[in-house]
Amino acid sequence: MEAEWTDEAIQRITTENTTLKQRVRQLTADNRTLDERLKAARSNLRFQDRRIADLETRLADGPDIRPGR
């Protein structure tokens, strides 16, 4: 289907296209930031899980291994 486009329609579509491209760039950057934060949170969680496991082991082994005793 061929249609003639008015200058106004071309301008409107061009403007909308530019806006959508900017939005895609912003969402991509936001996604990257959130992904980095998620990776950091997962890393912190793994560290905390290991720390808790270590503390649980120390508690299970008895009070003789506590620091300062």
C-alpha positions, 0 to 999 in steps of 0.5 A: 500500500502506497500512501503520500505522507504529509510533512506534518505526518513525517515530522510527527513520526520522526519526533515519535521515533526519536522519543522512542529511541531515547526511551529505549536508551534510558530503559537499557541504562536503567536495566544495566544499573538494576542488573549491577545492583542485583549482582551486588545484592546476590554477592552480599547474600552469598557472603552473609550465608557463608558468615551465618554458616560459620557462626552456626558451626562455631555455636554447634562446636560449643563455647570453648572456641569463642574468641576471648575465652 
